[in-house]
Amino acid sequence: MKKVFSILFIVAVSLFSACKDKYDVNSYVSIAGRDTLLADIITYIYVRPTYSDWQSRFDPQFRKYYVSQIGKFRFEKYFINDKGIHYYYLIRPARSAEGSIRGVGGTFRLNEKGKIVSFKEVFNTPIAALPELQQRGEELFNRMVKQGNVNDYLKHPDYIEWPDKITYYDTIQHQWLIKPGI
């Protein structure tokens, strides 16, 4: 009887592990770690606090602001590949008066101290309803993880708003800019 129970337990654990979403952030970080990571990402992708600029927004004095914004964001997808590249897909407030939401996906690495380096936003979706952002985000995230880009979707404005013909993501200032000469 003990042997049967042990076998059933192993089978149940195996089935649970197999069903677990490999892109679930909780598979990679603890709940406390998730909030810290989310605040770190928000520092790169969200509205800067008053009196900060693209450089000073990372200063410790502004950390409290980014932590206070965590409740506005949803960690939808997360994955770390065998080369140490972290992939993320979040649903975030759009910078609009309507209180709308959009998706954002990208990559980064962590240094030996656990701090984000080589951060990049790969795409921003247009404003949409949550179910659409979840469905489209899953497609975009899968493509980004498998191919390292979402180039096949760049001409689909229902999926990607940025980058486009006139915008690009600047990895120095960590913001979307207008291409020179346009």
N, C-alpha and C positions, 0 to 999 in steps of 0.2 A: 504494500500500500504506500509506503514511504517513497519507493522508487517511482511509482505511477504519479504521485503528487509532484515529485521533483521534475519529472519529464513534462507534466502539464504546466508547471511554473515556467520552465525554460521555453516552452512553445509560446506561452502567453507573453512573456517578455520579448521574445523574438518578433511576434506579430505586432506588438505595441511599437517596438523600435522601427519596424518596417513601415508602419502607417504614419509615423511621425514625419512632419513636413521638414525636408532637409533645408528649407529656406526660412525656417522659423528662428527668429533672433534668440529665443530662449534655448535653442540647441547650442548656442555659442557663448552666451554670457548670462550671468545671474540677473535677477530683477534689478538689484542695486546697480550692477554693472551696466545694464541696459539703459537706465536713466542717465548715468554718467556719459555713456557713449552718445546717447541721443542729444544731450546738452552740447557735447563737443561738435556733433554734426550741425546742430542748429546754429552754432557760432559761424559756420561757413555759409549756410544757405538762407538764413532768415534776415529780416530787417535788423539793421544795426541799432544799438541803443543811441539815444540822444547824446550828443557830444563825442561820438566815436567816429572813426573813419575806417577805411579798408584795412589799415595796419593796426590801429589801436583797439579794434573790436576784440582782439584776442587777449587784451590785458586783463589781469585778475579782477580789477575793479568792476568789470562788466559781467563777470560770471553769473552773478545772482540774477541778472536780467534774463540770460539764456535759460537758466534753470527754471525760472518762473514761466517760461513759454512751453515747457514740455507737454503739458496737457492739451495743447493745440495740435499736436503731431501724432501720427499713427505709424509705428514701425510695421510695415507690411511684409517686407522680404529682406533677408540678410544671408550672406554666404561668405565663407572664407575659403579660397582655393588653396591648393597645395603649394603655391608660390607666395602665399602670404598676402594676396590681394583681397581686400574686403569689398564686397558689393552690397549696396543698400538700395532699398526702394521705400520711400516714405510718402505719406499723404500729409500735406501741409496746407496751412492757410494760404490763399492766393493774396497777392498784394492788391486787393480791390476793396471797394467800399461795400460790396454785396456780402462779404463774409463767406465767399466761395472758397472751394478747395481745388488743389491740383496735386499731381504726383511729381516726384523728383527722384531720379536714380543716378547712381554714380559709383565711384570707386575711391579707395584710399589704402594706405598702408599704415602700420603702427611702427614707431621706432622702439628701441630697447626699453624706453621708459613708459611705453604704452600711450604715447601721444600721437595724434594723427599727423601724418606727413603724406605728401603726394596726393592731396585731395583733389578730386575732380567731379564736377557735375557732368554727367554724360547726356542727360536729357531732362526736360521739363515737359509735362503734359499740358494740354490746354485745360482750362477750368471745366469740370464735369461733376456729375453726381457720383457719390461714393461707389455704387456697384460698377459703374463704367470704369472708374479709376482703378478699382481692384482687378477687374478682368483685363483691361488694357495693360495695366502695370505688370501683371503676371506674365503676359506675352513679352513685353519689353524687357523685363528682368531676366527671363529665361534666355532671350537672345543675347543680352549683354553678358551674362555669365558664360554662355557657350561660345560666343564669337568675339567677346571683348568690345563690342560696339552694337549700335542699333541702326546702322546705316541703311538697312533694308526698309526702315520705317520713316526715314527722313522726309519723304515726299507724301506722307500721310498726316495731314494737319489734325485729324481727329485723334491721333496718337501722340504726336510730338509738336509742341509749339516752338521750343528752342532745342537745339540750334536750328537755324534756318538760313536763308540766303544772306541775311544781313547781320546775324548775331553769332557770336562764338563765346565759349567759356574761357576766360583768362585765368590760367593757373597760378599767376603771380598775385593778382588782386583778389582772386577767388570770387569772381562775379561775371555776369553776362555783360558783354560789351558789343558795341556796333563795330563791324569790320571797318578798317581804315579805307578811306576813299568812297565811302557810301553816304 
